[in-house]
C-alpha cells in the first residue's frame, strides 16, 4: 500500500464486529463524498480466537467495501514491525514493551498507532475504540475531523468529542456505594472541591447528550471540552510526543498535555459516539483498580509537568518546532522523584478511602504494597522520559523505512 496522509485506527483485544460494521459507514461516506479512501487498521491484541474472528470481520468488510483499504493487523505483525523499527533506529528490543507489548497498556496503544502512522506518512490519525459505535441520527465525526483539521482559520491540533452511554471513567459502581465517593475521588486527584459538581454535571450530562445540532467549543484550563481518546483525531502531535507507556488510566492522553502546555487549540464537537462496556471486563478487577491507583499519582505529576512546560513556552524558552522533548524529559525525571512521602500518603488515602469502599480485599492487599506501587509509577515516568528522548529518531526512522513497515502492517506487498 502507498502512504496515506490520514489513517483510521481501531485498537482492540476483543471481538470488534460491532465497531467495524459501524465505523465503515463513516469511512465509506467520506469516500463517496470526496473519493478519498482513508485506510482502516484494526490493531488486534486479542487471543487466537479473537484474532481469527476479527480477521473474518475484516475479510467480510473487504468483500462488501472493495473500494476501501481495510487491514487486520495481528499482534505478531505489530511486534515484528516495531522490532524492525527498533533495529533500524539502533534502539534495544526492550523498548517493545513501551510500544506494542502483550497485555493491557493504554499509553502503548497510542505509541504504536503513532509510529505506524509515521511509517504510513500520516500527519493525521483518527481513532475509535472498540467499545464504541456510531450514534444513530448523528452526522459522522470523521467529517468534522477532516474539515476542521484540514481547514483554514483556527485550525486545531486535536478534534473530537465524548461519549453517550457509559462514562469515559467508570466511577458509577463507586457511586452506587455512596454518591459522596465522586467528590472523594476528585479530591484525591488534587482537584479543587469547587469544581467537583461541575465535573459531575459535565460527565453525566455528556453521557445523555444525544445529537441535536453541531456546535464547536474549545478545551479550557479546567479540562472541560476535552475529547475522549476513543472518539478523536490528532494532527502532527503524535509525531512529536509519545504517550506514557503504562496501563495507568489516561496514560494515552499525553499529547493532550502537550497541547495544553503550548496553548494549542483542541476542538470539541457534538458528534458523540456510543460507549458500551464489554461484558466480563472486570472478571479480574485488579487491573482496573491498579489503573485507577496509578492515575491518582499520575494526574498531579503530569499536571505539574504541563504547568512547567507552559511557563517555559510562555517565556519563549520552548518551541513546538524545537527540541522540547529533552526539556520535557528532564522535567519529568525530576518530578518522578519529587515529594515521595506526600505522594505515598496520597496513595494511602486513595486506596483506603476510595478503592476500599468497593474493593475491600484488593485495597487491603494494595495497602501492604504501597512502596511497590509508587516505585512502579516512578519507573513508568522514567520510561516515558527515555521514550521522549528517543521519539524524534524513532519517528524519523519510521518515516524513512515506510515501505517495509507498511508491508508488515498491511500484510501485503508495498505498492
C-alpha positions as CSV (number, residue, x, y, z in Angstrom):
1,X,0.0,0.0,0.0
2,X,1.1,3.6,-0.5
3,X,1.5,6.3,2.1
4,X,-1.6,7.9,3.4
5,X,-2.0,11.4,4.9
6,X,-4.9,10.3,7.0
7,X,-5.2,6.9,8.7
8,X,-8.0,5.4,10.8
9,X,-7.3,3.1,13.8
10,X,-9.4,0.8,16.0
11,X,-7.3,-0.9,18.7
12,X,-8.9,-3.9,20.2
13,X,-8.4,-7.0,22.3
14,X,-11.9,-8.3,21.8
15,X,-14.3,-9.2,19.1
16,X,-14.7,-6.0,17.0
17,X,-17.6,-6.9,14.8
18,X,-19.8,-4.1,16.0
19,X,-17.3,-1.2,15.8
20,X,-16.0,-2.4,12.4
21,X,-19.6,-2.5,10.9
22,X,-20.4,0.8,12.4
23,X,-17.3,2.8,11.5
24,X,-17.1,1.5,8.0
25,X,-20.2,3.7,7.4
26,X,-18.3,7.0,8.0
27,X,-15.2,5.9,6.1
28,X,-17.5,4.9,3.1
29,X,-19.4,8.2,3.4
30,X,-16.2,10.2,3.2
31,X,-15.1,8.1,0.1
32,X,-18.4,8.7,-1.6
33,X,-18.3,12.4,-0.7
34,X,-14.7,13.1,-1.8
35,X,-13.2,10.0,-3.5
36,X,-10.6,9.7,-0.7
37,X,-10.2,6.2,0.8
38,X,-8.9,6.5,4.4
39,X,-7.3,3.2,5.3
40,X,-8.6,1.5,8.4
41,X,-6.3,-0.6,10.6
42,X,-7.8,-2.9,13.2
43,X,-4.9,-3.4,15.6
44,X,-5.6,-6.7,17.3
45,X,-4.1,-7.8,20.6
46,X,-6.6,-10.4,21.5
47,X,-6.1,-14.2,21.9
48,X,-6.0,-16.6,18.9
49,X,-9.8,-16.9,18.8
50,X,-10.4,-13.2,18.9
51,X,-7.8,-12.7,16.1
52,X,-9.5,-15.4,14.0
53,X,-12.9,-13.8,14.4
54,X,-11.6,-10.3,13.7
55,X,-9.8,-11.4,10.6
56,X,-13.1,-12.8,9.4
57,X,-14.9,-9.5,10.1
58,X,-12.3,-7.6,8.0
59,X,-12.5,-10.1,5.2
60,X,-16.3,-9.7,5.1
61,X,-15.9,-6.0,5.1
62,X,-13.5,-6.0,2.2
63,X,-15.9,-8.0,0.2
64,X,-18.7,-5.6,1.0
65,X,-16.5,-2.5,0.5
66,X,-13.9,-3.4,-2.2
67,X,-13.2,0.3,-2.8
68,X,-11.9,0.8,0.8
69,X,-8.5,-0.1,2.3
70,X,-9.2,-2.3,5.3
71,X,-6.5,-4.1,7.3
72,X,-6.5,-6.5,10.2
73,X,-3.1,-6.4,12.0
74,X,-2.3,-9.2,14.4
75,X,-0.1,-8.5,17.5
76,X,2.6,-10.7,15.9
77,X,2.8,-8.4,12.9
78,X,2.6,-5.3,15.1
79,X,5.5,-6.6,17.2
80,X,7.5,-7.6,14.1
81,X,7.2,-4.1,12.7
82,X,8.2,-2.5,16.0
83,X,11.2,-4.8,16.3
84,X,12.3,-3.9,12.8
85,X,11.9,-0.2,13.6
86,X,14.0,-0.5,16.8
87,X,16.7,-2.3,14.9
88,X,16.8,0.3,12.2
89,X,16.9,3.1,14.8
90,X,19.5,1.3,16.8
91,X,17.5,1.0,20.0
92,X,17.3,-2.1,22.2
93,X,14.4,-4.6,21.7
94,X,13.3,-3.9,25.3
95,X,11.5,-0.7,24.0
96,X,8.9,-3.0,22.5
97,X,7.2,-3.0,26.0
98,X,6.7,0.7,25.6
99,X,5.1,0.5,22.2
100,X,3.5,-2.9,21.4
101,X,3.5,-5.1,24.5
102,X,1.4,-8.1,25.1
103,X,-1.3,-7.2,27.6
104,X,-3.1,-4.0,28.5
105,X,-1.2,-0.8,28.3
106,X,-3.2,2.3,27.4
107,X,-0.3,4.5,26.6
108,X,1.5,1.9,24.4
109,X,-1.7,1.8,22.2
110,X,-1.2,5.4,21.3
111,X,2.6,4.9,20.8
112,X,2.2,2.1,18.3
113,X,-0.5,3.9,16.4
114,X,1.7,7.0,16.2
115,X,4.8,5.2,15.0
116,X,2.8,3.1,12.5
117,X,1.2,6.3,11.3
118,X,4.7,7.8,10.8
119,X,5.6,4.8,8.6
120,X,2.4,5.4,6.6
121,X,3.1,9.1,6.1
122,X,0.1,10.1,8.2
123,X,0.1,13.6,9.5
124,X,-3.4,13.0,10.9
125,X,-4.6,9.9,12.8
126,X,-8.3,9.2,13.5
127,X,-9.0,6.8,16.4
128,X,-12.1,5.0,17.5
129,X,-12.2,2.5,20.4
130,X,-13.6,-1.0,20.1
131,X,-16.1,-0.4,22.9
132,X,-17.8,2.4,20.9
133,X,-20.0,2.7,17.8
134,X,-21.7,5.5,15.9
135,X,-24.7,7.2,17.4
136,X,-27.8,6.9,15.3
137,X,-29.2,10.0,13.6
138,X,-25.9,11.9,14.1
139,X,-23.5,13.2,11.4
140,X,-20.2,11.5,11.2
141,X,-17.4,12.5,13.5
142,X,-14.9,11.8,10.6
143,X,-16.5,14.5,8.5
144,X,-15.9,17.1,11.2
145,X,-12.3,15.9,11.9
146,X,-11.5,16.1,8.2
147,X,-12.9,19.6,7.7
148,X,-11.5,21.1,10.9
149,X,-8.0,19.6,10.9
150,X,-7.6,20.3,7.2
151,X,-9.4,23.6,7.1
152,X,-8.4,27.2,7.4
153,X,-8.6,29.7,10.3
154,X,-8.2,28.5,13.8
155,X,-7.0,25.0,12.8
156,X,-7.0,22.7,15.8
157,X,-4.4,20.1,16.6
158,X,-6.9,17.7,18.2
159,X,-10.6,17.4,17.2
160,X,-13.0,15.1,18.8
161,X,-15.9,14.6,21.2
162,X,-17.1,12.4,24.0
163,X,-19.4,9.5,24.6
164,X,-23.1,8.9,25.1
165,X,-23.9,5.9,27.2
166,X,-21.2,4.8,29.7
167,X,-18.9,7.3,31.2
168,X,-15.4,7.6,30.0
169,X,-14.1,6.9,33.5
170,X,-16.0,4.1,35.2
171,X,-17.0,5.5,38.6
172,X,-20.6,4.5,38.7
173,X,-20.1,1.4,40.8
174,X,-18.5,3.5,43.4
175,X,-21.4,6.0,43.4
176,X,-23.8,3.1,44.0
177,X,-22.0,2.6,47.3
178,X,-22.1,6.3,48.1
179,X,-22.6,9.4,45.9
180,X,-20.1,11.2,48.1
181,X,-17.3,9.0,46.6
182,X,-17.4,11.0,43.4
183,X,-16.1,14.1,45.2
184,X,-13.7,11.9,47.2
185,X,-12.2,10.6,44.0
186,X,-11.5,14.0,42.6
187,X,-10.2,15.3,45.9
188,X,-7.6,12.6,45.8
189,X,-6.7,13.7,42.3
190,X,-5.9,17.2,43.6
191,X,-8.9,18.9,42.0
192,X,-10.4,21.9,43.8
193,X,-13.7,20.9,45.6
194,X,-15.4,23.9,43.9
195,X,-15.1,22.1,40.6
196,X,-16.5,18.7,41.7
197,X,-20.1,19.4,40.9
198,X,-19.3,20.9,37.6
199,X,-17.3,17.8,36.7
200,X,-20.2,15.6,37.6
201,X,-22.6,17.7,35.6
202,X,-20.2,17.6,32.6
203,X,-19.6,13.9,32.7
204,X,-23.2,12.9,33.4
205,X,-24.6,15.4,31.0
206,X,-22.4,14.3,28.2
207,X,-23.4,10.7,28.7
208,X,-27.0,11.7,28.0
209,X,-26.4,14.3,25.2
210,X,-27.8,12.7,22.1
211,X,-27.0,14.7,19.0
212,X,-29.2,17.7,18.2
213,X,-27.1,20.2,16.3
214,X,-23.5,21.0,15.6
215,X,-21.6,23.2,17.9
216,X,-17.9,23.7,18.4
217,X,-16.2,24.5,21.7
218,X,-12.5,24.6,22.7
219,X,-11.0,23.0,25.7
220,X,-10.1,25.2,28.7
221,X,-7.7,25.1,31.6
222,X,-10.2,23.2,33.8
223,X,-10.2,20.3,31.3
224,X,-13.7,20.8,30.1
225,X,-14.4,20.3,26.4
226,X,-11.6,17.7,26.2
227,X,-12.3,14.9,23.7
228,X,-12.2,11.3,24.7
229,X,-9.4,9.1,23.3
230,X,-11.9,6.8,21.6
231,X,-13.5,9.5,19.5
232,X,-10.9,11.9,18.2
233,X,-8.3,12.8,15.6
234,X,-4.8,14.3,16.1
235,X,-2.8,16.4,13.7
236,X,1.0,16.2,14.0
237,X,1.3,16.0,17.8
238,X,1.5,12.2,17.7
239,X,4.8,12.6,15.7
240,X,6.2,15.0,18.3
241,X,5.4,13.4,21.6
242,X,4.9,9.8,22.9
243,X,2.4,8.7,25.5
244,X,3.2,7.5,28.9
245,X,3.9,3.7,28.4
246,X,1.7,2.5,31.3
247,X,-1.6,0.8,32.0
248,X,-2.5,3.7,34.2
249,X,-5.8,5.4,33.5
250,X,-5.5,8.2,31.0
251,X,-1.9,7.4,30.1
252,X,-2.9,7.6,26.4
253,X,-3.8,11.3,26.8
254,X,-0.2,12.5,27.0
255,X,-0.5,14.6,23.8
256,X,-3.3,16.5,25.3
257,X,-0.9,17.7,28.0
258,X,1.4,18.8,25.2
259,X,-1.4,20.7,23.6
260,X,-2.2,22.4,26.9
261,X,1.5,23.3,27.5
262,X,1.8,25.1,24.2
263,X,-1.7,26.6,24.1
264,X,-2.7,24.6,21.0
265,X,-6.4,24.6,20.1
266,X,-8.4,21.5,20.9
267,X,-11.8,21.4,19.3
268,X,-14.8,19.7,20.9
269,X,-17.8,18.9,18.7
270,X,-21.2,17.4,19.4
271,X,-21.0,14.2,17.3
272,X,-20.5,11.8,20.2
273,X,-20.2,8.1,19.8
274,X,-22.0,5.4,21.9
275,X,-19.8,3.9,24.6
276,X,-20.7,0.4,25.9
277,X,-18.5,-1.5,28.3
278,X,-17.9,-5.1,27.2
279,X,-19.1,-8.0,29.3
280,X,-16.6,-9.7,31.5
281,X,-14.2,-6.8,31.6
282,X,-14.0,-7.0,35.4
283,X,-13.8,-10.7,35.8
284,X,-10.5,-9.8,37.5
285,X,-10.9,-6.3,38.9
286,X,-7.3,-5.8,39.9
287,X,-6.0,-4.4,36.5
288,X,-8.9,-1.8,36.6
289,X,-8.2,-1.0,40.2
290,X,-4.5,-0.6,39.6
291,X,-5.1,1.7,36.6
292,X,-7.1,4.0,39.0
293,X,-4.5,3.9,41.7
294,X,-1.7,4.8,39.2
295,X,-3.9,7.6,37.9
296,X,-4.0,9.0,41.5
297,X,-0.2,9.5,41.3
298,X,-0.1,10.3,37.6
299,X,-2.5,13.2,37.4
300,X,-0.8,15.6,39.8
301,X,2.6,14.7,38.3
302,X,1.6,15.4,34.7
303,X,-0.4,18.5,35.6
304,X,2.8,19.8,37.2
305,X,4.7,18.8,34.0
306,X,2.2,20.7,31.9
307,X,2.5,23.8,34.0
308,X,6.3,23.7,33.9
309,X,6.4,23.3,30.1
310,X,3.7,26.0,29.7
311,X,5.7,28.5,31.8
312,X,8.8,27.9,29.7
313,X,6.8,28.1,26.4
314,X,5.2,31.3,27.5
315,X,8.6,32.8,28.2
316,X,9.8,31.7,24.7
317,X,12.2,29.2,26.1
318,X,10.5,26.2,24.4
319,X,9.1,25.9,20.9
320,X,7.0,23.2,19.4
321,X,9.3,23.1,16.4
322,X,12.4,22.9,18.6
323,X,13.9,20.1,20.6
324,X,11.4,20.4,23.5
325,X,11.4,16.7,24.1
326,X,14.7,16.8,26.1
327,X,13.3,19.6,28.3
328,X,10.1,17.7,28.9
329,X,12.1,14.5,29.7
330,X,14.3,16.3,32.2
331,X,11.4,17.9,33.9
332,X,9.5,14.6,34.2
333,X,12.6,12.8,35.5
334,X,12.8,15.4,38.4
335,X,9.0,15.2,39.1
336,X,9.2,11.3,39.2
337,X,11.2,11.6,42.4
338,X,9.6,14.7,43.9
339,X,7.7,14.7,47.2
340,X,7.7,10.9,47.7
341,X,6.4,11.0,51.3
342,X,3.4,13.2,50.3
343,X,2.7,11.1,47.2
344,X,2.7,7.9,49.3
345,X,0.3,9.4,51.8
346,X,-2.0,10.4,48.9
347,X,-2.0,6.9,47.5
348,X,-2.7,5.5,51.0
349,X,-5.7,7.9,51.4
350,X,-7.0,6.9,47.9
351,X,-6.6,3.2,48.4
352,X,-8.2,3.2,51.9
353,X,-10.8,6.0,51.4
354,X,-11.9,5.3,47.9
355,X,-10.9,1.9,46.5
356,X,-11.6,0.2,49.8
357,X,-15.2,1.3,49.8
358,X,-16.0,-1.1,46.9
359,X,-13.0,-3.5,46.8
360,X,-12.0,-4.1,50.4
361,X,-9.8,-7.2,49.9
362,X,-7.9,-5.6,47.0
363,X,-7.4,-2.4,48.9
364,X,-6.0,-4.3,51.9
365,X,-3.5,-6.0,49.5
366,X,-2.5,-2.7,47.9
367,X,-2.1,-1.0,51.3
368,X,0.6,-3.5,52.1
369,X,2.4,-2.8,48.8
370,X,2.2,1.0,48.5
371,X,6.0,1.4,48.3
372,X,6.0,-1.1,45.4
373,X,3.1,0.7,43.7
374,X,4.8,4.1,44.0
375,X,8.1,2.6,42.7
376,X,6.2,1.3,39.7
377,X,4.7,4.7,39.0
378,X,8.2,6.3,39.2
379,X,9.6,3.7,36.8
380,X,6.7,4.4,34.4
381,X,7.7,8.1,34.4
382,X,11.4,7.4,33.9
383,X,10.4,5.1,30.9
384,X,8.3,7.9,29.5
385,X,11.2,10.4,29.8
386,X,13.5,7.9,28.0
387,X,10.9,7.4,25.3
388,X,10.5,11.2,24.9
389,X,14.2,11.5,24.1
390,X,14.1,8.6,21.7
391,X,10.9,9.7,19.9
392,X,12.3,12.1,17.2
393,X,14.7,9.4,16.0
394,X,12.0,6.7,16.1
395,X,9.6,8.8,14.1
396,X,12.2,9.8,11.6
397,X,13.3,6.2,11.2
398,X,9.7,5.0,10.8
399,X,9.2,7.6,8.1
400,X,12.4,6.7,6.2
401,X,11.6,2.9,6.4
402,X,8.0,3.3,5.5
403,X,7.7,0.7,2.7
404,X,8.9,-2.4,4.6
405,X,7.0,-1.4,7.7
406,X,3.9,-0.8,5.6
407,X,4.2,-4.3,4.2
408,X,4.4,-5.7,7.7
409,X,1.3,-3.8,8.8
410,X,-0.8,-4.4,5.7
411,X,0.2,-8.0,5.2
412,X,0.7,-7.4,1.5
413,X,3.5,-6.1,-0.8
414,X,4.0,-2.3,-0.7
415,X,2.9,-0.6,-3.9
